[in-house]
Amino acid sequence: MKLHRFTPWAILALLVTAPFAVAWDDSAKKGDDIPALDRALSSVSPERMSADLHFIASDEMGGRDTPSLGQRIAARFIRNRLQRLGWNPGAPNGFFYEYELERSRLDTANTSFTVEMEGGEKIELKFGADYFFNSRGLSDVEETGPVVFCGDGGREEFESAEVEGKWALVFESELNSRAIQVNARRVGAQGLIVTPAPESGTMPYAKRYASWTERAKAGRVSWPSNGEGRERRGGRRGAVVAYLGREAAARAFGWSDEIPDLEIGAELGVTVTDKRAVLSGERVTLENVCGFWPGSDPELSQQVMIVSAHYDHVGIADDGQVFNGADDNGSGTTGLLAIAEALTHYGPLKRSVMLIWVSGEEKGLLGSRAWADNPWLPEGCEAVCDLNIDMIGRNAPNELLITPTEDRPEYNGMVKMCEKFGVLEGFDVPFKSADAYWSRSDHANFAKLGMPVAFLFTDVHEDYHQTSDTPDKIDYDKASRVVRLVIRMLDALQGMETIG
């Protein structure tokens, strides 16, 4: 018999959660005279879904980026709920199905911004304190050149200065940064330095660009390259951009109490070297959360119905605001929690059920890809279908989208079943097509295993991937009806001879 070691925290968790699991079992037993499906359906509560989502999509979770502390907390919240409800672990070593991604991050020890005066004196600026850059698309850089003043970065100002092959200094203005970069690229600038304008009351850059600093240090993740190295994409498409805080700019350019009047095209008499180094090939461990609900039939219990949803989102915006991801996909995340609870009221189905909360969806369906590349189920079991839910809480109360439809070769009987039960939950039938999203959510990876899949989705909206996707905008009644639809599906699928 294999022995498991428990930390003091784990023992405390067991002591705290055990009474809840017993109470749940007793509650279910009291309803033995009520049909199992009715018990399960009546357990779905918009109010409880709201409570869960207000936690999952809170600012404190930091947008649940892959990877992030907020995402790890979300995974443990889900795991603890499954433990409390009495679910079995659904991964080789517990509830977490672990997989590795490759991480590239800023090598801060070899990253620098150096300013050399005409006399040879050098001033070193520190990333994250003196200067900043957007680390999206981080790559190795080393650019050296003289600095020319280009005003506010307008097109005419760039064209009137001789800036080709040089660094352009501009004062921050009402022009957006993208427009300034386009203007700099058009005239062949090698680099672009942005600093606050005289008398401006802009927020200190250290606070304003704190998310850039954290993102550069945390890095980005991708599918492992298996030691073959990461192929660079065709080089940079424009000038390197560095943001210098007011005090750093004063030190770099020898300004004293106030910024001097500068003419467009004036050379500042300094040479700057911007060096950025990337650490590649590191591995980071990510987690899918998996719960297993064993079936009761001696033969059918070996067949596993998967219900999936991704629990990650896209993190924090450049200005520090949180992408809460309430609908995308906090709604699906809490929907799976509601399904887990409903099945404890239902009891065992004939077929087994695996609930999988996947990470890395927003990075390219990486979590479901990892599971599909190396599936794990209890010995002797096989997966027979996947129901995937993503963004189930917005738009018109009666509208629901599905894929695959008859227009796709993957069309299957589960879609017809969804429409049958959709009527009972107040949705317009036939459902609208979500075939345009066939490859954009995790069902696509489960379909590659040859099993039938169905994707339920309530469509995008104006808050999609915006910081305004918040819990107060969710239609919890609608989300709970999608959950009830899935429960009806599981109930009907358990008795079918074959699923397809």
N, C-alpha and C positions, 0 to 999 in steps of 0.2 A: 504494500500500500504506500502510495506516495504521500509524504508529509509536507504540509505547507507551513511556512513561517509567517507569522503575523506581527506587524509592528504594533506598538502601543496605540497608535492612531487607528489602525485597522481593527484592533480589538474593541476600542471605544465605539467605532462605527457599528460593529456587529451588535454590541450591547444596546446601542441607541435605536437601531433600526429593527431589531428582532421583534419587539412587541408590535410594531406596525404591521409586519408581515403576517403575524398570527391574527391580528384584528381583521385584516383584509380577508383572510381565509374564512373566518367565522362569519363575516358579513355575507360572503358569497354563499355559504352553506344555508343561511337563513332564507335564501331565495330559491331553494330547490324546487318549490312548487311553481315557480315562474320559468317559462321557457328560457333556455340559455341565451338565445339571440336577443330576446327582450331585455334580459338582465344586462347584457353587454351594451346594447344601444342606449338604455336609460342611464348608464353610467357616464356617458359622454357629456361633459359640462362645459359650455362656453366660458363660464366664470373660472373654472380651474385652468382651462387653456390660457385664458388671459393672465392669470397669476403666473403661470410658467413662462409665458412669453415676455412679461414685464421683467423677469429676471434674465432670461436668455438674451434679450435684445436691449438690456440696460447699457447706459454709458460705461459703467464699470467693467463690462466685458470687453470693451475696446474693439468691437467690431469682429471678434472671433476669426482673425486672420490666420492663415496657414503658413508658418506656425506662430503661435502667440500664447501668452499666459492666459488670456481670456478664453482661448479655445480649449486649453487644458482644463480650466475650471468648468467650462460647459460640459466636457466629456465626463468629468467626475460627478457633476450634477445628474447627468443622465444615468451613469452607472449606479449611483446611490439610489435613484428611483427604482431601477430594475431590481436591485437587491431588496429594497423595502417591499416591492410587490411580489417577491418570491420567484423571479425569473431565473433560469439557469444561465451561466456564462455561455457566450456564443463564440469564443475564440480559443486558441490553443492553451493559453495560460490565464484565462479569466475573461473579463468582459471587453478587454481592449485587443483588437486585432492590430498589431504593430507592423509598420512598413517604413522603409527608409527612402528619403529623397536626398538629392544633392543640393547643397547650399553654397551659394557664392555671396560673399560679403566683403565690405570694405576692410582692407588691411590698414588700419589706422597708424600702425607703426611706420609704414612706408608711404603714407599719404601726407603731402605738405603743400603749402602755398608760400613761395619765397619771393620776396621783393628785394632786388639788388639796386642800390643807388649808384649814381655815376661815379662816385669815389670808391666803390667796391663794398661799402657796408651792406650787410644783408639783414633783413628782418624776416623772421619766421612767424607765420600765422597758423593758428591751430584750428583744425576742422571742428565744428560744433560749438566753438566759442567765439572765434574771430571771423571765420568765413564759413559758407554753407553752399551746398549744391543739391539739386534734386537727384536722388540716387536711383530713380526709375531708369532702367537701361544702363546700370552701372557697368563700366568697362575700364580697362587699363588706359591711362592717359598720361602723357608728358608733353606739355606745350610750353614753349618759351618765346617771349617776344616783348618789344617795347609797347608802351601804353599811350593811346591817343584819346583825347576827350571828344565825345560825340553827343554832348548835350543830353536831351531826353530820349534819344534813341529813335527819333523819327526818320523817315526815309530820306528826306532832304538833308538832314544833318549828317547821316552816314555818307551820302553821296558827295557832300562838300568837303569831307575829310579824307585824307589818304590813309586808309585803314587796312588795305589788303595785306594779309600776312602779319598783322599786328593785333594787339589786344585793344578793344574799344571800352572805354570807361563811360558809363551813362548814369545819370541820376534817375532814380525811380520816379515815375510819373503816372499819369492816367492811362498811358498806353499799356496794354497788357503785355506780359512777358513774351507770349508767343509772337506777337507782332514785332517786338524788338528783335527777337532772335531771327525772324525771317528777314528783317532789314539788314541785320549783321551778316547773315549768310549770303545775301544778294551781292554785297560788295566784297566778299572774300575775307571777312574778319577771321582771325585765327582763334580769338577768344573774346569773351564778353564779361566785363565786371560791372555789376549793378550795386549801387550804394544809395543810401537815403539822400534826398535832395536837401539843400540848405533850408533851414526853418521848418522842415517837415515834421509832423508829429506821429510818424509811423511807429508801429509797435516794434520794440527791440527785436532784431533778427534772431537772437538766441531763443526767444520765446516763440516768435512767429514761425520759425523753421525747425522747431524741436522735433517734429515728426520726421523731417528729412534725416536728422542726425540719428534718430532711433532706427529708422528703416535701413539706413546704410550699415549700421552696426549689426542689425538683425539679419540683413541680407535677403536674398530671394531664393526660392526653392524651385527645383525642376526635377524631371525624371532622371534617375541616375544614368551617368554616361558609361558606367562599367569600366572606368579607367582609360577610356579612349580619348578623354579630353573633350572640352566643350568647343564646338565650332562657332566661331564668331560670325555675326551676320554683317558682312559687307562694310564694316567700319561706321564711323559717325556720319550723320547726315548734316551736321552744321557745327557752328562754333561752340567751344566749351564755355559754360556759363558758371561764374562764381559770384556769390552774393557776399559783399563785405559790409559788416556792421559799421556804424558811424565812427566809433573809436578806432577800429582796425584800419579803416580807410585813412583816417588822420595820421596814424603811425606810418602806414605804408607810403603815403604820398607827401609826408613832411608838412602837413597842414597843422597850424597851431590852434589858436582859439576859434577861428572861423574859416570856412571854406573860401578860398580865393575866387575871384571872378576868372573864369576860364573861357578862352575863345574856342569855337568849334575847330577841331583839327589840331589843337595845341598838343605837343608831346609833353609828357609829364616828367621826362628825364629819368625814368626807372624802367627796369626790365623785370618781368614777372615770370615765374616758372610754376606751373600748376601740375603737380604730380599726383596721380590717383592709382592706387594699386588694389587689385582684387584677389582675395583668397578663394580659390576654387577647389572643388573636390571633397569638401567636408560633407559628412553625412549627418542628417538629423532624423530622429525617429518621430513619426506621426502616428495617430491613433484613429481607427474606426471603432465605434462602440457597437457591440453585438450582443443581443440577448436572444436566448433560445427558449421556445415554449414547446415541450415535447407533445407529440400527438398520442392518441389513445389506441388507435388501431394497430394491431401487431404488424401488419404489412404496410399500410398507408403512412404510418408514422415515420417511415424511412424516407418519405418524400417531403421536401421542405418548401413551403411557400415563403418567399422573401418579400418583405415590405421595406422600402428604403427611402431615405431622405438625407440630404446633406445638412450638416450643422455648422459649417463654416460660413464666413462672409468675407469682406474685403478690407477690414481693418479701420485705419484712421486716415482722414483726408490730410492734404498738405497743410491746411490751416489749423489742424488739430481737432477738428470736429469728428465725431464718431459716426461711422457708417453702421447704424444699429442693426440693419438687416432684419427688421421685424417680419416682413413678408418673405424676403429672400435670405435664408429660408428658415427663419425662426418659426414661421407658421407650420412648415412641414416638420420641423424638429419637435415642436410641441404636439403636433398631430400624432407622431409616432408614440410620444409619451401617453397620449390619450388612448391609443390603440393598445398599448401595453397594459394599461389599467383596465380597459374593457375586457381583455382576454382573461384577466384574473377573475372577473365576474362571470364570464362565459364558462370557464373551465377548459379542459383539453379539447381540441378539435381532433378529428380523425387523423388529418395530416399535421405535421409539425409546422411551426412558424419561426422564422428568423427575422428579427428586426435589426436593420443595419443603419446606423447613423454614420455617414461617411464624411471624412474631412477632404480637403484639397479639391473640392468640386470647382471652386472659383479659380483654381490654378490650372485647370484643364482636365477635370474629372479624374484626378490622380488617385484619390482614395478608392473609388470603385474600380479603377484600373488595377490597383494593387491587389484587391480582393479577387477580381476576375482572373488575374494572372496566376494566382496561387490560392484558390478557394479553400476555405476550411469549414467543414461541417462535422458533427459527431460521426463516429465510425459507422459506416454502412449507409449513411444518408446521402441523398442527392437533391440538388435544387431543381424545382420543376417550374417555377415562374417567378416573376418580379413585378410588384406593384410599386411604382415610384411616385412620390408626391413632392412637389416643389412649387412654392408660392401659391398657397391655397386660400388666401384670406382677403383678397381685394376684388374690385370691380363689381359689376352688377350681381345682385344676390342669386339670380337664376342662371348665370352663365358659368359653364365649365368647359374646358378644352381637353382633348385627349389625342394621343398618338399611340400606336399607329392606326390610321384609318384605312379604308378600302383602297386608297390611293398608294399604299405602301405594301410591298410583298410580305412584310412582317405582320400584316393584319391577322388577328386571331379572335377566338371566341370570347376571350375576356373582355374585349371592347364591347361586344354585343351585351354581355352580362352587365357591364358598367352602365350602359344606357338603360337597361331594364330596371336596375335599381336606382338609377339617377332620378327617374320619375318619382319614386317614393320619397326622395329627399328634396324635391322641389326644384330640380334642375331642368332646363329646356333640353329636350331630346329631339333629334340627334345632337350630340355635343358638337361644339365648334372644333375645327381641326387644329391640332398643335404639331402637325407634321413638319412645319418649318423649324421646330425645336427638337426634332428627332435625335440629333447628335449633340445636343447642348445640355443634357442632364444625364444622370448616372444610369438610367435604364439602358442607355446605349451600350455600356460595357457589359451589363448582364445579358443583353441580347446576343453579344458575341459568343456567349457560352452555349447558344443554341436553344435557350429556353424562351417561351413566350413572355412578353412584357407588356405592361400598360402604364402610361404616364398621365397622371392627373395634374392639372395646371389651370390657374385662373387668369393667366395672361399678365403681361407686363403693364406698367402704368407710369405716371409722371415721376414717381418716387423711386423707380427701379435704379439701383446702384447710386442712390443719392443719400445724403445725410438726413433727408426728410423721411426715410422709410422707417417710421417709428411705430411703437405698439398701439398708440392711440388711434391709428388709422385702420386697424385691422377690423374686419367684419367677423367677429368671433362666432356668430351664429352660422355664417356660411362655412367657416373653417371646420366647425364641429359637424356640419352636414356632410362635408367631404370625408371626414373621419368615419362617420356612420356608414357612408357608402362603402368604404374599404372594409368595414366590419361585415357588412352584408355580403360583400364579395368573398371574404374568407370563409364565411359560413356556408355559402353555396359551393365554393370550390372544393371544400373538404370532402364532399360526397360524390364528386364527379369521377368517373372511371379513369379518364385521362384529362389533362389540362392542356388546352391549345386553342 
